[in-house]
Amino acid sequence: MTRLFVKICGISTRDAVAAGADSGADAIGFVFAPGSPRQVTAEQARSLMTELPSSIETVGVFRNQPIDTVLSTARSAGVTTVQLHGDEGDVEFDQLRAEGFGTIRAISIDDYRRLSFAGQLRPDDRLLIDAVTPGGGTAFDPSLLADAAPTGFWILAGGLTPQNVAELVRAGKPRGVDVSSGVEVSRGVKDPGLIHAFVDEARSA
């Protein structure tokens, strides 16, 4: 059985970084999108990453930002992967890959269904499928994927918590999960105990 990929996103403190590493998470996400309560600078992310073993994937999260800004920030921070969570297309993803970055294409469940049925998603994309309102803390119904299940590597996101992640993994059968608000004690503030609980529950499925 393939081990479930677990990403903890929106990390901004050393305690949260340590909890992500100690819990066995596979990836840690740093948000560079302006206006997010979890936004960090490239310098902050680089400093936080000194606490991480090289085996953990580091992901820079961007939304509708110029590709030159994305590239310069990702290089400065030192992340290995870039997640684009906006209206970016194949050109931007190809440019990121050409520069040596891994990529994650994050889209809402509605956009996924629209693009999938239109044949506008590439089979080599690593997808993160989120709720209709990304960051809204509400999970989507996995049955929405019944007639359009992704065939490649895809990550379930949106409204996941330690309480519901195992059930939703069993229902949707993703290759990975991503959590942010579901392991917070207040908006933007991660709880180390919840991070550990989330990883344990996700892997139990």
Secondary structure, 3 states (H helix, E strand, C coil): CCCCEEEECCCCCHHHHHHHHHHCCCEEEEECCCCCCCECCHHHHHHHHCCCCCCCEEEEEECCCCHHHHHHHHHHHCCCEEEECCCCCHHHHHHHHHCCCEEEEEEEHHHHHHHHHCCCCCCCCCEEEECCCCCCCCCCCHHHHCCCCCCCCEEECCCCCCCCHHHHHHHHCCCEEEECHHHEEECCEECHHHHHHHHHHHHHC
